Amino acid sequence: MFELSNELALSFEKIGLYFFIFIITIQTLFIFWSLITSFDFCKKYWKETIAFGLKTLLVEKSKKNKFIAVASQNQKILIIDNNMENLFALKKESFIVEEVKIIKKYKYTPKTKEELKALIKNESIHLGDIDTKYITDMSYLFAGSTRKDFSGIEKWNTFFVKNMNYMFYRCENFNYDILPWDTSNVKTMEGMFRYCENFNQDISKWNTMNVRNMNGMFWDCKNFNQDISDWNVKNVEKMTKMLKGCKSFNQDLSSWDVRNVEHMYGMFYESGMEWDDSKKPRFVKE
């Protein structure tokens, strides 16, 4: 019995030793996990501290250099204007992972169409300095304008615009890039480029999904010959004289779905494809 008890005691000692090792291992893993978690927290706290410090530095520097730094959004430091290369060097440091983005500082933010028209009549005002985010109606905006410099117009915010009727009517000097415009909410573009004889810019990527009226949109745009075959014209109801007088235009529009168009009279009259029916849109039947 004594020897058996001794063996049992030895077994219990081994079990106790193994249990002790198990507990130590669990505690070690817990401590290690705590350190990692703490490190991540510290790293995050450190990054946020650096971001806040950099933003504060930018605000202080703006008082002298007329720059404005806006609040951090989604852990990204936004800097207005593009003249602070000396601070961008900080971006390369390993402890700063936030993306530094450059956004434009606007000088003018008109609230109404009338205010915007007053600004663009002053040719000394650069169009790129105008923030158009509040404008929903741009009809007749440049109608009859003799303005020669349209640079910066490609930066305009047109997301909320619904009406672009006759926007560049008889604007003979207009031939600037407006491909970046967001036209997804525009409902009518009647006569938008009418009599813009020199206009011939790529607008192939425009979103025309909500446009209902394209009557006379390119009427007498004699030089216009851009590919607009990818436009979504499914909801367009009016295309009367849309490309009338576009003598250079000969793009293939046969893929257009014009099943909802009610008025197409003279759509290609005196255009470069007046007699080429193979390129004209056909009603698509499901």
C-alpha positions as CSV (number, residue, x, y, z in Angstrom):
1,M,0.0,0.0,0.0
2,F,2.8,2.3,0.9
3,E,4.4,1.9,-2.5
4,L,1.1,2.4,-4.3
5,S,0.4,5.6,-2.4
6,N,3.9,6.8,-3.3
7,E,3.1,6.2,-7.0
8,L,-0.2,8.0,-6.6
9,A,1.6,10.9,-5.0
10,L,4.1,11.0,-7.8
11,S,1.3,11.0,-10.3
12,F,-0.4,13.9,-8.5
13,E,2.8,15.8,-8.5
14,K,3.1,15.4,-12.3
15,I,-0.5,16.5,-12.7
16,G,0.1,19.5,-10.6
17,L,3.3,20.3,-12.5
18,Y,1.5,20.1,-15.8
19,F,-1.4,22.2,-14.5
20,F,1.1,24.8,-13.3
21,I,2.8,24.9,-16.7
22,F,-0.6,25.2,-18.3
23,I,-1.6,28.1,-16.1
24,I,1.8,29.9,-16.7
25,T,1.4,29.4,-20.5
26,I,-2.2,30.8,-20.4
27,Q,-1.0,33.8,-18.4
28,T,2.0,34.3,-20.7
29,L,-0.3,34.3,-23.8
30,F,-2.7,36.7,-22.0
31,I,0.1,39.1,-21.2
32,F,1.4,38.8,-24.8
33,W,-2.0,39.5,-26.2
34,S,-2.5,42.5,-23.8
35,L,0.8,43.9,-25.0
36,I,-0.2,43.6,-28.6
37,T,-3.6,45.2,-28.0
38,S,-2.0,47.9,-26.0
39,F,0.6,48.5,-28.8
40,D,-2.2,48.8,-31.3
41,F,-4.1,51.2,-29.1
42,C,-0.9,53.2,-28.5
43,K,-0.2,53.2,-32.2
44,K,-3.7,54.4,-33.0
45,Y,-3.5,57.0,-30.2
46,W,-0.1,58.1,-31.5
47,K,-1.4,58.5,-35.1
48,E,-4.4,60.5,-34.0
49,T,-2.1,62.7,-31.9
50,I,0.2,63.3,-34.9
51,A,-2.8,64.0,-37.1
52,F,-4.2,66.5,-34.6
53,G,-0.8,68.1,-34.2
54,L,-0.3,68.4,-37.9
55,K,-3.7,69.9,-38.4
56,T,-3.0,72.4,-35.6
57,L,0.3,73.3,-37.3
58,L,-1.5,73.9,-40.6
59,V,-4.0,76.1,-38.9
60,E,-1.3,78.2,-37.3
61,K,0.6,78.4,-40.6
62,S,-2.5,79.4,-42.4
63,K,-2.6,82.7,-40.5
64,K,0.6,83.7,-42.2
65,N,0.2,82.0,-45.6
66,K,-3.6,82.4,-46.0
67,F,-4.2,78.7,-46.1
68,I,-7.0,76.9,-44.3
69,A,-6.9,73.4,-42.9
70,V,-10.2,71.7,-42.4
71,A,-11.1,69.1,-39.8
72,S,-9.9,65.5,-40.3
73,Q,-12.5,63.3,-41.9
74,N,-12.3,59.5,-42.0
75,Q,-8.7,59.7,-40.7
76,K,-7.7,61.8,-43.7
77,I,-6.1,65.2,-43.3
78,L,-7.6,67.6,-45.8
79,I,-5.5,70.6,-46.9
80,I,-7.0,73.4,-48.9
81,D,-4.9,74.7,-51.8
82,N,-1.7,73.2,-53.1
83,N,1.3,75.1,-51.8
84,M,2.5,73.4,-48.7
85,E,5.1,70.9,-50.0
86,N,7.3,71.5,-47.0
87,L,4.6,69.9,-44.8
88,F,3.9,67.0,-47.2
89,A,7.3,65.6,-46.3
90,L,5.8,64.5,-43.0
91,K,3.5,62.2,-44.9
92,K,6.5,60.0,-45.8
93,E,7.2,59.3,-42.1
94,S,6.3,55.8,-41.0
95,F,4.1,57.0,-38.1
96,I,1.8,58.9,-40.4
97,V,-0.5,56.7,-42.5
98,E,-3.3,59.1,-43.1
99,E,-3.8,60.1,-46.7
100,V,-3.0,63.8,-47.4
101,K,-5.5,65.1,-49.9
102,I,-5.4,68.5,-51.8
103,I,-8.7,70.2,-52.3
104,K,-9.3,73.6,-53.9
105,K,-10.0,76.7,-51.9
106,Y,-12.8,78.6,-53.7
107,K,-13.0,82.4,-53.6
108,Y,-16.6,82.6,-54.6
109,T,-19.7,80.6,-53.6
110,P,-22.8,82.0,-55.2
111,K,-26.1,80.9,-53.7
112,T,-28.3,81.8,-56.7
113,K,-28.1,81.7,-60.5
114,E,-28.2,85.5,-60.6
115,E,-25.1,85.7,-58.3
116,L,-23.3,83.2,-60.6
117,K,-24.2,85.1,-63.7
118,A,-22.8,88.3,-62.2
119,L,-19.5,86.5,-61.4
120,I,-19.0,85.0,-64.9
121,K,-19.7,88.3,-66.6
122,N,-16.5,89.6,-64.9
123,E,-13.8,88.1,-67.1
124,S,-11.2,88.9,-64.5
125,I,-12.7,86.2,-62.3
126,H,-11.2,82.7,-63.0
127,L,-14.1,80.2,-63.4
128,G,-12.1,77.7,-61.4
129,D,-12.5,79.9,-58.3
130,I,-16.2,79.6,-58.3
131,D,-17.9,76.9,-56.2
132,T,-21.3,76.1,-57.9
133,K,-22.5,73.5,-55.4
134,Y,-25.7,75.5,-54.7
135,I,-26.8,76.0,-58.3
136,T,-29.5,73.8,-59.7
137,D,-30.4,75.9,-62.8
138,M,-27.7,76.8,-65.3
139,S,-30.0,77.6,-68.2
140,Y,-28.8,80.5,-70.4
141,L,-25.8,81.0,-68.1
142,F,-23.4,81.9,-70.9
143,A,-25.9,82.7,-73.6
144,G,-24.4,85.2,-76.0
145,S,-21.3,85.5,-73.9
146,T,-18.2,86.9,-75.5
147,R,-15.9,85.5,-72.8
148,K,-12.7,84.0,-74.2
149,D,-11.3,82.3,-71.2
150,F,-13.3,79.4,-69.8
151,S,-10.4,77.6,-68.1
152,G,-11.4,76.2,-64.7
153,I,-15.0,75.5,-65.8
154,E,-14.2,71.7,-65.8
155,K,-14.0,71.9,-62.0
156,W,-17.5,73.1,-61.5
157,N,-19.8,71.1,-59.3
158,T,-22.8,70.2,-61.5
159,F,-24.2,67.4,-59.4
160,F,-27.3,69.2,-58.3
161,V,-28.0,70.9,-61.7
162,K,-31.3,69.9,-63.3
163,N,-31.6,72.5,-66.1
164,M,-28.9,73.2,-68.7
165,N,-31.2,74.6,-71.4
166,Y,-29.3,77.0,-73.7
167,M,-26.4,77.2,-71.3
168,F,-23.9,78.1,-74.0
169,Y,-26.3,79.4,-76.6
170,R,-24.5,81.4,-79.3
171,C,-21.3,81.1,-77.2
172,E,-19.0,81.0,-80.3
173,N,-15.7,81.0,-78.3
174,F,-16.6,78.1,-76.2
175,N,-14.6,74.9,-76.7
176,Y,-13.3,73.8,-73.3
177,D,-13.1,70.5,-71.6
178,I,-16.2,69.7,-69.5
179,L,-15.9,65.9,-69.6
180,P,-15.6,65.7,-65.7
181,W,-19.0,67.2,-65.1
182,D,-21.5,65.1,-63.3
183,T,-24.7,65.4,-65.3
184,S,-26.6,62.5,-63.6
185,N,-29.4,64.8,-62.3
186,V,-29.9,67.0,-65.4
187,K,-33.4,66.6,-66.9
188,T,-33.2,69.0,-69.8
189,M,-30.4,70.0,-72.2
190,E,-32.4,71.7,-74.9
191,G,-30.3,74.0,-77.1
192,M,-27.4,73.6,-74.7
193,F,-24.7,74.1,-77.3
194,R,-26.8,75.7,-80.0
195,Y,-24.7,77.8,-82.4
196,C,-21.5,76.9,-80.6
197,E,-19.7,76.6,-83.9
198,N,-16.3,75.8,-82.5
199,F,-17.3,73.3,-79.8
200,N,-15.8,69.9,-80.3
201,Q,-14.9,68.4,-76.9
202,D,-15.2,64.9,-75.6
203,I,-18.4,64.4,-73.6
204,S,-18.7,60.7,-74.2
205,K,-18.8,59.8,-70.5
206,W,-21.6,62.1,-69.5
207,N,-24.4,60.4,-67.5
208,T,-27.6,61.3,-69.4
209,M,-29.8,58.8,-67.7
210,N,-32.3,61.4,-66.4
211,V,-32.4,63.7,-69.4
212,R,-35.8,64.0,-71.0
213,N,-35.3,66.9,-73.5
214,M,-32.4,67.1,-76.0
215,N,-34.2,69.3,-78.6
216,G,-31.7,71.3,-80.6
217,M,-28.9,70.4,-78.2
218,F,-26.1,70.6,-80.9
219,W,-28.0,72.7,-83.5
220,D,-25.4,74.2,-85.8
221,C,-22.4,73.0,-83.9
222,K,-20.6,72.8,-87.2
223,N,-17.3,71.3,-85.8
224,F,-18.8,68.9,-83.4
225,N,-17.9,65.2,-84.1
226,Q,-17.5,63.4,-80.9
227,D,-18.5,59.9,-80.0
228,I,-21.7,60.0,-77.9
229,S,-22.9,56.5,-78.8
230,D,-22.6,55.3,-75.1
231,W,-25.0,57.9,-73.8
232,N,-28.0,56.5,-72.1
233,V,-31.0,58.1,-73.9
234,K,-33.6,55.6,-72.8
235,N,-35.6,58.3,-71.0
236,V,-35.3,61.0,-73.6
237,E,-38.6,62.1,-75.1
238,K,-37.5,65.0,-77.3
239,M,-34.7,65.0,-79.9
240,T,-36.1,67.4,-82.5
241,K,-33.3,69.0,-84.5
242,M,-30.8,67.7,-82.0
243,L,-27.9,67.5,-84.5
244,K,-29.3,69.8,-87.1
245,G,-26.5,71.6,-89.0
246,C,-23.7,69.5,-87.4
247,K,-21.9,69.2,-90.8
248,S,-18.9,67.4,-89.3
249,F,-20.9,64.9,-87.3
250,N,-20.9,61.3,-88.6
251,Q,-20.8,59.1,-85.5
252,D,-22.6,55.8,-85.3
253,L,-25.7,56.2,-83.1
254,S,-27.4,53.0,-84.2
255,S,-27.2,51.5,-80.8
256,W,-29.3,54.2,-79.1
257,D,-32.5,53.1,-77.5
258,V,-35.0,55.8,-78.6
259,R,-38.2,53.9,-77.9
260,N,-39.5,56.7,-75.6
261,V,-38.7,59.5,-78.0
262,E,-41.8,61.2,-79.2
263,H,-40.3,64.0,-81.3
264,M,-37.4,63.4,-83.7
265,Y,-38.3,65.8,-86.5
266,G,-35.2,67.1,-88.4
267,M,-32.8,65.4,-85.9
268,F,-30.1,65.0,-88.5
269,Y,-31.1,67.6,-91.0
270,E,-28.1,69.2,-92.7
271,S,-25.7,67.1,-90.6
272,G,-22.8,64.9,-91.8
273,M,-25.0,61.8,-91.5
274,E,-28.2,63.2,-93.0
275,W,-28.3,60.5,-95.7
276,D,-26.6,57.7,-93.8
277,D,-29.4,55.7,-92.2
278,S,-27.1,52.9,-91.1
279,K,-25.7,55.1,-88.3
280,K,-29.1,56.5,-87.1
281,P,-30.8,55.2,-84.0
282,R,-33.5,52.7,-84.4
283,F,-36.4,51.8,-82.1
284,V,-35.3,48.9,-80.0
285,K,-38.0,46.3,-79.4
286,E,-37.8,43.9,-76.5
